[in-house]
Amino acid sequence: MTVAMTMIVGTKPELVSANLAFHLNAGVDYVVAADLGTDAAVTDVLESFSTDVVRRLVVETPDRASATELARLAMEPGAEWVIPSRSDEFWWPRGESLTDVLAVIPPRYGVVQGLVREFVTEGDGGDVAERSTTRTSLLDADGPGGDFHRHLRPAYRAGPSLVIDDSDWTLGGRRVPLRAWYPIEVFHFSGAGSDMVEIHGTLVEDTRLRDALRRIRGAQDGAVRLALPVPSVVDDASYAIECAALGEVDIVSLDRHISELERRIAALEARFWPTVRRKLRRLARRPG
């Protein structure tokens, strides 16, 4: 299986470097990176990787980096899954690698959602993962409300006509999402301290990413194919509680599509039945 990632590159070279190092050792085969080209240090980071695994695409503004265009470029070498990401996100699989968790998704599902974890970053400078070992948790918390984009992030099964719509991951229900279980956690590093982060739930210590990046840095050749720890039964049980607390936050979007469909059906019926009645009346007036 081949997993590709697209990335909108930020302006923190140390974060971009850690991001690429992690994902290329955690199951991502190659990355298409959209770079504004305004930060020489970031460009140096991207060009330090082989073009076989990191393809740098220069764009004028972030708006010019179409998610669909990037995804289709990422599919060209034959990717089976595409992960649209940003340089402040780390996609952590609940298995040994991203390849492992995506390979077992049944073919009917076209979208897999990752549960967002907001990390609190304290201090400035140095390795962000070393300064960010506290994150949000949904344990002992009420189900969060608001825009589902804040709580879930999508990965897509590749296809010849792949379209990415950030406002509607399912394309009106035509693309089936895996629901109620999120086999990937998305670690988000906003760079904000605890006094600036809106917390949904509680805060817990989480050193998984820090430890993984330490292993990568400690490898002699700078690359080690990570075998991430498989969650224990206890871990999975706790995670299941969080998934249940989250609920189907994208149901609001689904309800919107259903309501729109109902309105369209009502409009069609309003035009259809008067036409039928007129035709029946004309038929009734015809001589026998």
C-alpha positions as CSV (number, residue, x, y, z in Angstrom):
1,M,0.0,0.0,0.0
2,T,1.2,3.5,-0.8
3,V,0.3,6.5,1.4
4,A,0.8,10.1,0.2
5,M,0.6,13.3,2.2
6,T,0.0,16.8,1.0
7,M,1.2,19.6,3.1
8,I,0.7,23.4,3.3
9,V,4.1,24.4,4.7
10,G,4.3,26.9,7.5
11,T,7.1,29.3,8.4
12,K,8.8,27.4,11.3
13,P,11.6,25.3,9.8
14,E,12.1,23.2,12.9
15,L,8.5,22.2,12.8
16,V,8.6,21.4,9.1
17,S,11.7,19.3,9.6
18,A,10.2,17.3,12.5
19,N,6.9,16.9,10.6
20,L,8.6,15.4,7.5
21,A,11.0,13.2,9.5
22,F,8.1,11.8,11.5
23,H,5.7,11.0,8.7
24,L,8.3,9.6,6.4
25,N,9.2,7.1,9.2
26,A,5.6,6.4,10.2
27,G,4.1,5.1,7.0
28,V,3.9,8.0,4.6
29,D,5.7,7.1,1.3
30,Y,6.1,10.6,-0.1
31,V,4.9,14.2,0.5
32,V,3.8,17.0,-1.9
33,A,4.6,20.2,-0.1
34,A,3.2,23.6,-1.1
35,D,5.8,26.2,-0.2
36,L,5.4,30.0,-0.5
37,G,9.1,30.3,-1.1
38,T,9.4,33.2,1.2
39,D,11.5,31.5,4.0
40,A,14.9,30.3,2.8
41,A,15.3,28.1,5.9
42,V,12.0,26.3,5.2
43,T,13.1,25.8,1.6
44,D,16.4,24.4,2.7
45,V,14.5,21.9,4.9
46,L,12.4,20.8,2.0
47,E,15.3,20.5,-0.3
48,S,17.3,18.5,2.2
49,F,15.1,15.5,1.5
50,S,15.3,13.4,-1.6
51,T,12.8,14.4,-4.4
52,D,11.7,10.8,-4.3
53,V,10.0,11.4,-1.0
54,V,9.4,15.2,-0.8
55,R,8.2,17.1,-3.9
56,R,8.4,20.9,-3.3
57,L,5.7,22.9,-5.1
58,V,6.1,26.6,-5.1
59,V,2.9,28.6,-4.7
60,E,2.3,32.4,-4.6
61,T,-0.2,32.3,-1.8
62,P,-1.8,29.6,0.4
63,D,-5.0,30.2,-1.4
64,R,-3.3,29.1,-4.7
65,A,-2.6,25.7,-3.1
66,S,-5.8,23.9,-4.1
67,A,-6.4,20.9,-1.9
68,T,-7.8,18.9,-4.9
69,E,-4.8,19.9,-7.1
70,L,-2.3,18.9,-4.4
71,A,-4.1,15.6,-3.8
72,R,-4.2,14.7,-7.5
73,L,-0.5,15.5,-7.8
74,A,0.1,13.2,-4.8
75,M,-1.8,10.4,-6.5
76,E,0.3,10.4,-9.7
77,P,2.9,7.9,-8.4
78,G,0.1,5.6,-7.5
79,A,-1.0,6.5,-4.0
80,E,-3.9,4.6,-2.5
81,W,-4.6,7.0,0.3
82,V,-4.0,10.8,0.4
83,I,-3.6,12.7,3.7
84,P,-4.2,16.5,3.4
85,S,-2.1,18.0,6.2
86,R,-0.4,21.1,7.4
87,S,3.1,21.4,8.9
88,D,1.7,21.9,12.4
89,E,-0.1,18.6,12.3
90,F,1.3,15.1,13.1
91,W,-0.9,12.2,12.1
92,W,-0.4,9.5,14.7
93,P,-1.8,6.0,13.8
94,R,-3.4,3.8,16.4
95,G,-1.3,1.0,15.2
96,E,2.3,0.4,14.2
97,S,2.1,2.7,11.2
98,L,-0.2,4.8,9.0
99,T,0.1,2.0,6.4
100,D,-1.1,-0.6,8.9
101,V,-4.2,1.3,10.0
102,L,-5.3,2.3,6.5
103,A,-4.6,-1.1,4.8
104,V,-7.4,-2.7,6.8
105,I,-10.1,-0.1,6.0
106,P,-12.8,-1.9,3.9
107,P,-13.0,-0.7,0.3
108,R,-16.4,0.8,0.6
109,Y,-15.1,3.6,2.9
110,G,-13.7,6.6,1.1
111,V,-13.0,8.8,4.1
112,V,-11.2,8.0,7.3
113,Q,-11.3,10.7,10.0
114,G,-8.6,11.5,12.6
115,L,-9.4,12.8,16.1
116,V,-7.7,16.2,16.7
117,R,-5.5,16.5,19.8
118,E,-4.6,20.1,20.7
119,F,-1.2,20.4,22.3
120,V,-0.2,23.2,24.6
121,T,3.2,24.7,23.7
122,E,5.1,26.4,26.5
123,G,8.2,28.6,25.9
124,D,9.9,29.7,22.7
125,G,12.7,28.2,20.6
126,G,14.1,24.7,20.3
127,D,12.2,21.5,19.5
128,V,8.4,22.1,19.7
129,A,7.8,18.5,20.6
130,E,10.1,18.8,23.6
131,R,8.0,21.8,24.8
132,S,4.6,20.3,24.0
133,T,3.8,17.2,26.1
134,T,0.3,18.3,27.4
135,R,-2.8,17.9,25.2
136,T,-6.6,17.9,25.4
137,S,-8.6,14.8,26.2
138,L,-12.3,14.1,26.0
139,L,-12.3,11.8,29.0
140,D,-14.6,13.1,31.8
141,A,-15.8,15.8,29.4
142,D,-19.1,16.7,27.9
143,G,-19.4,16.1,24.1
144,P,-17.9,19.1,22.3
145,G,-20.1,21.2,20.1
146,G,-19.3,23.6,17.3
147,D,-17.8,23.0,13.8
148,F,-16.7,19.4,13.3
149,H,-13.6,20.7,11.4
150,R,-12.2,21.6,14.8
151,H,-12.4,18.0,16.1
152,L,-11.9,15.8,13.1
153,R,-9.5,15.8,10.1
154,P,-10.1,13.6,6.9
155,A,-7.9,11.3,4.9
156,Y,-9.1,10.2,1.5
157,R,-9.0,7.0,-0.5
158,A,-7.4,7.9,-3.8
159,G,-9.5,7.6,-7.0
160,P,-9.3,8.8,-10.6
161,S,-11.7,11.7,-9.9
162,L,-10.7,12.6,-6.4
163,V,-12.3,15.9,-5.3
164,I,-11.6,17.5,-1.9
165,D,-14.2,19.9,-0.5
166,D,-13.1,21.2,2.9
167,S,-16.7,22.1,3.7
168,D,-18.1,18.6,2.8
169,W,-15.8,15.6,3.1
170,T,-18.5,13.2,1.9
171,L,-19.5,15.1,-1.2
172,G,-23.1,15.1,-0.2
173,G,-23.0,11.5,0.9
174,R,-21.5,10.1,-2.3
175,R,-18.3,9.3,-0.4
176,V,-18.8,6.9,2.6
177,P,-16.9,7.9,5.8
178,L,-15.8,5.5,8.4
179,R,-17.9,6.6,11.4
180,A,-17.7,6.3,15.2
181,W,-14.1,5.1,15.2
182,Y,-11.1,7.3,14.4
183,P,-8.0,5.1,13.8
184,I,-5.7,8.1,13.6
185,E,-5.1,10.9,16.1
186,V,-4.0,14.3,14.7
187,F,-1.6,16.1,17.0
188,H,-2.0,19.8,16.4
189,F,0.6,22.2,17.6
190,S,-0.8,25.7,17.6
191,G,2.2,27.3,19.3
192,A,-0.1,28.9,21.9
193,G,0.4,28.6,25.6
194,S,-2.2,27.2,28.0
195,D,-3.6,30.7,28.6
196,M,-4.4,31.1,24.9
197,V,-5.8,27.7,24.0
198,E,-9.5,27.0,24.2
199,I,-9.7,23.7,25.9
200,H,-12.4,21.2,25.2
201,G,-12.2,18.5,27.9
202,T,-9.3,18.0,30.2
203,L,-5.5,18.2,29.9
204,V,-3.3,15.1,30.0
205,E,0.3,14.4,29.6
206,D,1.3,12.8,26.3
207,T,4.9,12.2,25.3
208,R,4.4,9.8,22.4
209,L,5.5,12.2,19.7
210,R,8.4,13.6,21.7
211,D,9.7,10.0,22.2
212,A,9.2,9.1,18.6
213,L,11.2,12.1,17.4
214,R,14.0,11.3,19.9
215,R,14.3,7.9,18.3
216,I,14.4,9.3,14.8
217,R,17.1,11.9,15.8
218,G,19.1,9.1,17.5
219,A,19.2,7.0,14.4
220,Q,22.7,7.0,12.8
221,D,21.5,7.6,9.3
222,G,18.7,10.0,10.3
223,A,16.0,7.5,9.3
224,V,14.4,4.7,11.3
225,R,11.2,3.0,10.2
226,L,9.2,3.5,13.3
227,A,7.1,0.6,14.7
228,L,4.8,2.7,16.9
229,P,3.4,1.1,20.0
230,V,0.1,-0.6,19.5
231,P,-2.5,0.6,22.0
232,S,-3.3,-1.8,24.8
233,V,-6.9,-3.0,25.6
234,V,-7.1,-0.4,28.3
235,D,-5.9,2.4,26.0
236,D,-8.4,1.3,23.4
237,A,-11.2,1.3,26.0
238,S,-10.4,4.8,27.1
239,Y,-10.1,5.9,23.5
240,A,-13.5,4.4,22.7
241,I,-15.0,6.5,25.5
242,E,-13.5,9.6,23.9
243,C,-14.9,8.7,20.5
244,A,-18.3,8.2,22.1
245,A,-18.0,11.6,23.9
246,L,-17.2,13.2,20.6
247,G,-20.2,11.6,18.9
248,E,-21.0,12.2,15.3
249,V,-20.1,15.9,15.2
250,D,-20.5,15.8,11.4
251,I,-24.1,14.8,11.7
252,V,-25.0,18.5,11.5
253,S,-23.5,18.6,8.0
254,L,-25.4,15.4,7.1
255,D,-28.7,16.9,8.5
256,R,-28.1,19.9,6.3
257,H,-27.8,17.7,3.2
258,I,-31.0,15.7,4.2
259,S,-32.9,18.9,4.7
260,E,-31.8,20.2,1.3
261,L,-32.8,17.0,-0.3
262,E,-36.2,17.2,1.4
263,R,-36.7,20.7,0.1
264,R,-35.8,19.6,-3.5
265,I,-38.3,16.7,-3.3
266,A,-41.0,19.0,-2.0
267,A,-40.3,21.4,-4.9
268,L,-40.5,18.6,-7.4
269,E,-43.8,17.3,-5.9
270,A,-45.2,20.8,-6.0
271,R,-44.7,20.9,-9.7
272,F,-45.5,17.3,-10.4
273,W,-48.9,16.7,-8.9
274,P,-50.6,19.8,-10.4
275,T,-49.4,18.6,-13.8
276,V,-50.8,15.2,-13.2
277,R,-54.1,16.5,-12.0
278,R,-54.4,18.8,-15.1
279,K,-53.7,15.8,-17.4
280,L,-56.2,13.7,-15.6
281,R,-58.9,16.4,-15.9
282,R,-58.2,16.7,-19.6
283,L,-58.5,12.9,-20.0
284,A,-61.7,12.9,-18.1
285,R,-63.3,15.5,-20.4
286,R,-62.4,13.6,-23.5
287,P,-65.5,11.9,-25.2
288,G,-65.6,8.2,-24.6
